[in-house]
Amino acid sequence: MTAEAAETQLAGAVVSFPVLGHDGSSHEQTGLVHRPSSPPPPGGYPVVVYGHMTTGGSPRSAPSGGSPGHPEWRRMSQGDALCRRLLDRGIAVLRPDYEGIGGPGVHPYLIGSSLAASMTSMMRARATFEGALGTGAALGDDWVAAGHSEGALAALHASVADEPDARSRLRGTAAFAPPTRMDLSIGAMRRVGARFPGSGIVSALTALMLRGAATGDERLRELLADGGGGLSDAATARWSQLDERCLTELADADSWGAIAPGRIGGARAGELFERLDASFRANEVAALRGFRAPVRIDAARFDEVAPAPLAAALMRGYRAAGVELTSDWWPTHHSGTMHPQHAPSRAAEWIAARFR
């Protein structure tokens, strides 16, 4: 358990807001609103929209419905240390659950346009949250996009998308341990034909990635269907669990944890993973350009999800492209990036400075 997960649960109001989904249809999503204890300044509180790390792809994975007894609480609360520091600085925090988690349909896992839409749509709906904020409180127009892991992808994609509305002003982007070149890291893992410590998480994440990529790829959906040949029999038997369980439960030995990463694919595994790699490339954060505000990246030296060499390459690419980039390295692992003594200790002040 992380230090921040062990603290008292951070109070927040559950809200809903309209989003244009990945399939073009409008639906409601849920999220959390956190209000500072200090009075709002003229024009309303500055806002951080914070994207959470991967918690799964089912409604059970929604952080807005979590509590300390939930099996996914460690990941659901991973951003609380940063959130507390922002609230102490008079900054309100909005935390969307994402499409297919806090709303209907399948979660388009790691699909940048869907993740960005959750972020920008929650900011666009800020005026509707005044009831949740309390009497006399309002949210302002200045905002920063932030997030950890999957949420870092959400923040980076949101930062090159259109502004939420004509009044909003993006002031910065804070990306914590953003995964990059997943075709390399996941590609290496899926060649392993035997289970190993931690392989359950890899298998569960691979399944979520396949299902997410299929939301925009009809051929991939055909390969994943029962009888489509993309999945092994063991993977097909567990496919429905993606709609029912959170990530921790999916990684258990009675779920995807029973399948080695290299045993997920079936007879057409080659085509299956070629299409997954194409989705990775289409949503690659290293290829993003057109950031409207300064970017901060906090990375971990011993990151098992976003390995340090790949994170370093991402930063070099941004700097070479002229992105105004601030970066910090932390002596920890992927989740440890968000421990209070690591990234939040400096990132909160960097974010607050964007509003000054």
N, C-alpha and C positions, 0 to 999 in steps of 0.2 A: 504494500500500500504506500502511495506517495504521501509526502508530508501534507500537501494541500488537501488530499482526500481524507486525511485523518482529522482535519479541522471541522468546525461546525459547518453544516450545510449553508451555502451562500443563498440568501433570500433573493427570490426573483419572481416576477409575475408571468404566468403563462398567457401568451397572446396568440392570435391567429391573424393572418394577412394574406391577400391574394397574390398569386404567382402565375405567370405563364409557364406551363410545364414544358418538359423536353419534347413532348409530342405536339405542342402548340395549343393545348387546351388550358383553360384557366381553372385553377383550383385553389383551395385554402391550404396553407401550411402553418405549422405552429413553431413557436420559439419562446425564448425567455427575454424579459426586459429587466435590467438591473438599474436602479436609480441611486445616485449618490445621496448621502445624508445632508450635504450642504445645500443651501438654497440655489436655485437655478440662476445663472447670470442673465443679463438682458439678451434676448434672442434665443434663450433656451440652452440646455446642456450640450456641449460638444459630444459627439457620438463615436464609439468604436463598434463596428459590426464584426463580431468574432466567430470564426468558423471552427467547429470542434474537430478533433481527430476521429478516426474511424471507430465507430461503435457497433457496426453491423449494417444491415440493410432492411430491417423489418421495423414495424411500428414499436416493437419492444425495445428498439435501440435508440429511441428519441430521448436526448438528454433532458428535455422539458418534463418528462415523466419519470425521471430517475430520482433515487433517494439512496442514502448510505447503505441500505440493505440490498440494493440491486447488484446482480453479478457483474454488471458493466460499469459500476460506479467509478472505478479508478479512471477509466478513460472519459466517462461523461464529465467528471469534475476536473479534468486535467488542466483546464484553463482558469480555474478559480483563483490561483495565486496572482496571475496577471490581472484578472478582473478586480480583485480586491484593491490592488495598487491603483488601478485606474479610477475606481470609485472614490478612493481617498483623495484623488486629485481633482474631483469634481467632474468626472467624465462618465456619462451613461454608457452602458454596454448592452447591445442587442445580440442575441445568440440564436440563429436559426437552426432548426432541426434537419433541414434539407428535404428535397423532394423524395417521396417514397418512404421516408422515415417519419417526418412530421406531417405527411399528407398522403394522398392515395397513390396507387401505382407502384411500379418498380423503382428502386433507388438507382439512378444513373451514376453508379460509383465511379469516381475519378473522371467524370465527363465535365469538362470545364464550363461549358455554357450553362448547364443545369446548376452547378454549384454557384456560379456567378449570379444567376437569376435569383437564387435564394437570398444571397447577400444584398443585392441591390433592391430587391422587392421589399425586404424588411425595412431598409432605410427609407424607401419611397413611402411606406405606410406609417412613418413615424408619428404623424399627427393623430393617427387613430389610437395611439397607445397612451394618450394623456390620461384616460381613466385609470389605466394600470399604474401610472406614475404617481397619481395622487393630486390633490387640489393645488392649483397654481403652478404645476410643473409642466414643462414642455421640452421637446427635443429640438435642437438647433439644426442648422443646415450644413455645418462643417463636420466631416466625418473622416475616419481612418478605417481602412479594411485590414483586418488582422486574422490570423488563424494558425493552427498547428497541424502538421501532417496533411491529411486530406483537407483540413481547413486552410492550410497555407496555399494549397492549389486553388481553393475557393477565393481567397483574398487576392492572389495574383491575377487570376482570370477576371475577377470583378474590377480590378484596377485598370484593365485595358478595355473593358466594356463601356457602354454609354453611361453617363451619370444617371442616377436614379430619377432625377427630375430637373427642372430648369433652375431650381434654387439651390440644390445640393452642391457641395464643393469638396471633392476628395483632397485631403491634405497629406496623405501618406499611406504606405502599405507596410505592414509588419508581418513577415512570413517566418514561421518557426519550423525548422526541420522540413522544408518542402521536398517531397519525393521528386526525383528527376531520373530520367532514363530507366524507367521501370522495365523496359524491354531487356535491359542488361541484367538488372538484379533479379527480377522474377524469372527471366529466361534461364539464368544459372540455376536457380532453385528447382525449377520444374524438370530439370534433367536428372534430379536425384530420385532414384527408384526405391529408396528405403526410408522409413521413418527415422527421425532424429529429434533430439530435444528442441522444441520450438517449431517442429514441422507442422503441427496442427494449425497454428496461426497462419503459416504460409499457405497451406491448402485452403483454409477458409478464405483468406484474402484473394487467392487466385480465383476461387469460385465467385466471389463478389465482383471481381474485375471482369470475369467473363459475362456475368449477368448484366453488369453495367454497360459494357461495350455493346452488348446485343440490343440495347434500347434504341440504338441508331443504325443497326446493321441487320437487315432481314435475313441474309444468308447465315449469319452467326446464330440467329434465333433458330433457324432450321437445324443447324448442326447440334445445338443444345437440346433440341426436343427429343423426347423418348423415341428411339429408333433413328435418330439423325446421324449417329455414328461419331459425334464429336466427343462424347463423354464415355468413360468406362461404366460398366454396370454398377459399380460401387458408388460412383459419383452421381449417376442418374437416380439411384435409390435415395440419395440424400438431398437432391435438388430442392425439394419443397421446404426443407428446413431453413433455407435462406429467407423465406417469408415469415418465419416463426421465431427465430432465435437471434440473440445478440452475438457479437463477435466471440466473446469468451465461451459461450455455449457452443458455437459452431466449431471452435477449436478443440472441444472435448473429444475423448476417445469414442464416445457413442455417436459422433457426428463426423465432420470432415477431418477431425484429428486422427481418425482411423485409416485415412488414405494418405500415402506418401505423395508429395507434390508431383513426382514423375508418374504416378498412377492415375491421375485425374482424366487424362485423355483416352479416347477410344480409338477405333479403327481410322477415323479421320482427324486424329489429333494434330497432324501437320497443318492442315488447312485451318483448324480451329485456332491454333496459336498464332498462325500468320495473321489472321484477322484481329486477334487481340493485340498483337504488336502494332498493327496499323492504327488501332484506336489509341494506343499509348503515344504514337508519334503525332497523331492529330491533336492530342491534348497536352503535349509536352510543354512544360513551363519554360524551358530553356529557349523555346522559339518565340516566346511572347515579346512583343515590342509595343511601343506607344504608351508607356506608363505616364500618367498625367501628374504624378507627384513623386517625391523621394521614396525610395524603397529601403527597408531594413531586412536583412536575413540573419537569423540566429541559427547556427548549425552545431551539431555534436561531433566530437572527435571520434567517438566509437559507435556511431549510428548504424544499427543493423538494417534499417529501412531505407534511409537516404545516406549511403556510405560517403565518408568524408571526401574521397577523390571526386565523386560525382557532384557533390555539393560545391566543391571548390571550382570545378569546371563551370557550373552554373553561374557562380559569381563572376568568374573571369569573362564569361560571355556577356553578361549584363554590363560590366564595366567597359568592355570593348565596344558595345553598342551605344555607349553614352548614358546609360542609366545612372542616376544619382543614387549611389548605393552605399549604405552603411552596413557593416557586418561584424559579427562577433562569433568566436568559437568557444565551446564549453566542453570541459573534460567529463563527458557523460554519454549516455545512450539516447535513443530516440525519444522515449517518454521523459527521460530525465531533463531534457532541454527546458521543460516547463516547471521544474522544481523551483521553489521560491528563490533559492540562492543562485540560480543560473539565469536564464534569459529574462524572466520578469524583473530581476534586480536592476537591469539597465534599460530594458525595452520600454517599461512604463514611462520613464522620464523622456525617452526619445519620442514616444507617442504624444505625451503632453506638450512637448515643445512644438509639435506640428500645429497646435491650436493657438500658439502665442504669436 
